[in-house]
Amino acid sequence: MITARGLSWSYSDGPVVDGVSVTARPGRVLGLVGPNGSGKTTLLRMLYGALRDPAGEVLVDGDALPGLAPRVAARRLAVVVQETGGESSLPVAEMVLLGRVPHLTTFQRTGARDREVAASALARVGADHLGDRAFAGLSGGERQRVLIARALAQEATHLLLDEPTNHLDVRYQHEVLQVVNQLETCSVVVLHDLNLAARYCDDLVVLDRGRVAASGTVDEVLRPELLEPVYGIGIQRLDVEGDIHLLFRPRPLPVAPSRRRSA
């Protein structure tokens, strides 16, 4: 479980996250959603310790995150951020095998089980055919699947992902999030697409200008009266065979005054 209390972070032009408290529970997927600039990625970075000395505290299974030794933290927290390692010349299979490093001693080499875990992780994200390819030569969507496979190979108890569906076509958006949803880990994922969040998340936190606008289960949060003030767009919710679908209705743009032609 990840528990965050009173998290705040500011840049020179003002606060980005302001007094946010969240809880991510074991075996559930917590989605962080909200408009652009609402603080989702900054909050995620605080949850895995990428931003040093934020106001507030983060606990991982009851232990203060800053107090965890790096190897211990790596066994608990696997992180997928956008566009990392893009220039690496490593073959994909070796890139995914890096996820096994937290489980090795200082001079220990990877063994048969490590390679088996890495190969299985590649297969789970539909990228097993890429094993011999150079990571740098992959498309953005292929890279994203490989990075998720590396996180799965890490076998951490907590998985944190920043927009994992970025660059993926619609098929792999669903396949990757389905993998995340079926894991027994505690997962936190930043998403822009509210319909993907509805389908694959268990709990949601809606951020608006750095603060929590709503939090709870998917059913509790994905309601037009909560979302419309945050997103500034008309929203209709449809419940179809147990699934939530959101339809968006942009508000009419102001009509520009007509110009009179001079005589």
C-alpha positions as CSV (number, residue, x, y, z in Angstrom):
1,M,0.0,0.0,0.0
2,I,1.1,3.5,-0.7
3,T,-0.1,6.2,1.6
4,A,0.6,9.9,0.9
5,R,-0.4,12.7,3.3
6,G,-0.3,16.4,2.7
7,L,1.9,16.4,-0.3
8,S,2.9,19.7,-1.8
9,W,5.4,20.8,-4.4
10,S,6.1,24.2,-6.0
11,Y,8.1,25.5,-8.8
12,S,9.2,29.1,-9.3
13,D,5.9,30.2,-10.7
14,G,3.7,28.7,-7.9
15,P,2.4,25.4,-6.4
16,V,1.8,22.4,-8.7
17,V,0.6,20.0,-6.0
18,D,-1.1,21.6,-3.0
19,G,-1.9,19.5,0.1
20,V,-2.8,16.2,-1.6
21,S,-3.4,13.0,0.3
22,V,-4.0,9.7,-1.5
23,T,-4.0,6.0,-0.7
24,A,-3.3,3.2,-3.2
25,R,-4.4,-0.1,-2.0
26,P,-3.0,-3.6,-2.6
27,G,-4.5,-5.5,-5.6
28,R,-6.2,-2.4,-7.0
29,V,-5.4,0.2,-9.7
30,L,-5.6,3.8,-8.6
31,G,-5.9,6.2,-11.5
32,L,-4.7,9.8,-11.3
33,V,-6.8,11.9,-13.8
34,G,-7.4,15.6,-14.4
35,P,-6.8,18.3,-17.0
36,N,-3.4,19.2,-18.4
37,G,-1.4,21.0,-15.8
38,S,-3.4,19.7,-12.9
39,G,-0.3,18.1,-11.2
40,K,-0.8,14.4,-12.1
41,T,2.8,13.6,-13.1
42,T,4.3,15.7,-10.3
43,L,2.2,13.8,-7.8
44,L,3.3,10.5,-9.3
45,R,6.9,11.5,-9.1
46,M,6.5,12.3,-5.4
47,L,4.9,8.9,-4.8
48,Y,8.1,7.1,-6.0
49,G,10.6,9.5,-4.6
50,A,11.8,11.3,-7.8
51,L,11.3,14.7,-6.2
52,R,13.4,15.2,-3.1
53,D,12.1,16.6,0.2
54,P,8.5,17.5,-0.7
55,A,6.2,18.8,1.9
56,G,4.2,15.9,3.4
57,E,5.1,12.2,3.6
58,V,4.9,9.1,1.5
59,L,4.7,5.6,3.2
60,V,5.2,2.3,1.3
61,D,3.6,-0.5,3.3
62,G,4.0,1.7,6.4
63,D,7.7,2.5,5.8
64,A,8.7,6.1,5.1
65,L,9.8,6.2,1.4
66,P,13.0,8.3,2.0
67,G,14.2,5.8,4.5
68,L,14.2,2.8,2.2
69,A,17.6,1.7,0.8
70,P,17.7,1.9,-3.0
71,R,17.7,-1.8,-3.5
72,V,14.8,-2.3,-1.1
73,A,12.9,0.5,-2.8
74,A,13.5,-1.0,-6.3
75,R,12.1,-4.3,-5.1
76,R,8.9,-2.6,-3.9
77,L,8.4,0.1,-6.6
78,A,8.6,-0.4,-10.4
79,V,8.2,2.8,-12.4
80,V,7.3,3.4,-16.0
81,V,7.8,7.0,-17.2
82,Q,7.5,8.4,-20.7
83,E,10.3,8.1,-23.3
84,T,13.3,6.9,-21.2
85,G,16.3,5.2,-22.6
86,G,15.4,6.2,-26.2
87,E,19.0,6.2,-27.4
88,S,20.1,3.0,-25.8
89,S,21.7,0.5,-28.2
90,L,20.8,-2.4,-26.0
91,P,18.8,-5.2,-27.6
92,V,15.2,-5.3,-26.2
93,A,15.8,-8.6,-24.4
94,E,18.7,-7.1,-22.5
95,M,16.7,-3.9,-21.8
96,V,13.9,-5.9,-20.1
97,L,16.5,-8.1,-18.3
98,L,17.6,-4.9,-16.5
99,G,14.4,-5.2,-14.5
100,R,16.0,-8.2,-12.7
101,V,18.9,-6.1,-11.3
102,P,17.2,-5.4,-7.9
103,H,17.0,-9.1,-7.3
104,L,20.8,-9.7,-7.9
105,T,23.7,-9.3,-5.5
106,T,26.5,-6.9,-6.4
107,F,28.5,-9.3,-8.6
108,Q,25.8,-11.8,-9.5
109,R,24.9,-12.4,-13.1
110,T,21.4,-13.0,-14.4
111,G,20.5,-16.6,-14.6
112,A,18.0,-18.9,-16.4
113,R,15.1,-17.8,-14.2
114,D,15.8,-14.1,-14.7
115,R,15.8,-14.6,-18.5
116,E,12.5,-16.6,-18.2
117,V,10.9,-13.8,-16.2
118,A,12.0,-11.2,-18.7
119,A,10.8,-13.3,-21.7
120,S,7.4,-13.8,-20.0
121,A,7.1,-10.1,-19.4
122,L,7.8,-9.3,-23.0
123,A,5.1,-11.8,-24.1
124,R,2.6,-10.3,-21.7
125,V,2.8,-6.9,-23.4
126,G,2.8,-8.5,-26.9
127,A,6.4,-7.6,-27.6
128,D,8.2,-11.0,-27.5
129,H,8.9,-10.7,-31.3
130,L,11.1,-7.6,-30.5
131,G,13.7,-9.3,-28.4
132,D,16.6,-9.1,-30.9
133,R,15.8,-5.5,-32.0
134,A,17.8,-2.5,-30.8
135,F,15.7,-0.5,-28.4
136,A,16.8,2.8,-30.0
137,G,15.3,1.6,-33.3
138,L,11.8,1.0,-32.0
139,S,8.7,3.2,-32.5
140,G,7.3,5.1,-29.6
141,G,4.6,2.6,-29.0
142,E,7.0,-0.3,-29.1
143,R,9.3,1.4,-26.7
144,Q,6.5,2.0,-24.3
145,R,5.6,-1.7,-24.3
146,V,9.2,-2.7,-23.7
147,L,9.5,-0.3,-20.7
148,I,6.3,-1.8,-19.2
149,A,7.8,-5.3,-19.7
150,R,10.9,-4.2,-17.9
151,A,8.8,-3.0,-15.0
152,L,6.9,-6.3,-15.0
153,A,10.2,-8.2,-15.0
154,Q,11.1,-6.3,-11.8
155,E,8.4,-8.2,-9.9
156,A,7.9,-5.3,-7.6
157,T,4.9,-5.1,-5.2
158,H,3.9,-1.7,-6.5
159,L,3.7,-0.4,-10.1
160,L,3.6,3.3,-11.0
161,L,3.0,4.3,-14.6
162,D,2.9,7.8,-16.2
163,E,0.5,7.7,-19.2
164,P,1.4,4.2,-20.2
165,T,-1.0,4.3,-23.2
166,N,0.9,7.2,-24.8
167,H,1.9,6.4,-28.4
168,L,0.0,3.1,-28.3
169,D,-2.8,2.3,-30.8
170,V,-6.2,1.4,-29.5
171,R,-5.5,-2.3,-29.4
172,Y,-2.4,-2.0,-27.3
173,Q,-3.9,0.7,-25.0
174,H,-6.5,-1.9,-23.9
175,E,-4.1,-4.8,-23.8
176,V,-1.5,-3.0,-21.7
177,L,-4.0,-1.7,-19.2
178,Q,-5.7,-5.1,-19.1
179,V,-2.3,-6.5,-18.0
180,V,-2.0,-3.8,-15.3
181,N,-5.5,-4.4,-14.1
182,Q,-4.9,-8.2,-13.7
183,L,-1.8,-7.8,-11.7
184,E,-1.9,-8.5,-7.9
185,T,0.3,-5.4,-7.3
186,C,-0.7,-2.1,-5.9
187,S,-0.8,0.1,-9.1
188,V,-0.9,3.8,-9.7
189,V,-1.4,5.1,-13.2
190,V,-1.7,8.6,-14.7
191,L,-4.3,8.6,-17.5
192,H,-5.8,11.3,-19.7
193,D,-8.6,9.1,-21.2
194,L,-11.4,8.9,-18.8
195,N,-13.1,6.0,-20.6
196,L,-9.9,3.9,-20.2
197,A,-9.8,4.9,-16.6
198,A,-13.4,3.8,-16.2
199,R,-12.7,0.4,-17.7
200,Y,-9.3,-0.5,-16.0
201,C,-9.1,1.4,-12.7
202,D,-10.7,0.5,-9.4
203,D,-10.2,3.9,-7.7
204,L,-9.7,7.4,-9.0
205,V,-8.3,10.7,-7.8
206,V,-9.3,13.8,-9.9
207,L,-6.8,16.6,-9.7
208,D,-7.7,20.2,-10.5
209,R,-5.0,22.9,-10.3
210,G,-2.9,20.8,-7.9
211,R,-5.7,19.9,-5.5
212,V,-8.0,16.9,-5.1
213,A,-11.3,17.7,-6.7
214,A,-12.8,14.2,-6.2
215,S,-11.7,10.7,-5.0
216,G,-13.3,7.4,-4.5
217,T,-14.2,4.4,-6.6
218,V,-14.7,4.7,-10.4
219,D,-18.5,4.6,-9.9
220,E,-18.4,7.4,-7.3
221,V,-16.0,9.7,-9.2
222,L,-17.1,9.4,-12.8
223,R,-20.2,11.5,-12.5
224,P,-21.0,14.5,-14.7
225,E,-21.7,16.8,-11.7
226,L,-18.1,16.2,-10.4
227,L,-16.3,16.2,-13.7
228,E,-17.9,19.0,-15.7
229,P,-16.6,21.8,-13.4
230,V,-13.1,20.3,-13.6
231,Y,-12.9,19.7,-17.3
232,G,-15.1,22.6,-18.5
233,I,-17.0,20.4,-21.0
234,G,-20.4,18.8,-21.0
235,I,-20.4,15.1,-20.0
236,Q,-23.1,12.4,-20.3
237,R,-22.6,9.1,-18.5
238,L,-24.0,5.9,-19.9
239,D,-24.0,2.6,-17.8
240,V,-24.1,-0.3,-20.2
241,E,-24.0,-3.9,-19.0
242,G,-22.0,-2.8,-15.9
243,D,-19.5,-0.7,-17.9
244,I,-19.3,3.1,-17.6
245,H,-19.0,5.1,-20.8
246,L,-18.6,8.9,-21.0
247,L,-19.8,11.0,-23.9
248,F,-18.4,14.5,-24.2
249,R,-20.2,17.5,-25.5
250,P,-18.1,20.6,-26.2
251,R,-19.7,23.8,-25.2
252,P,-20.6,26.0,-28.2
253,L,-17.9,28.4,-29.2
254,P,-18.8,32.1,-29.2
255,V,-19.9,33.3,-32.6
256,A,-17.6,35.9,-34.1
257,P,-19.3,39.1,-35.1
258,S,-19.9,39.4,-38.8
259,R,-17.9,42.1,-40.6
260,R,-19.8,44.6,-42.6
261,R,-18.5,45.3,-46.1
262,S,-17.8,48.9,-46.7
263,A,-19.8,50.5,-49.6
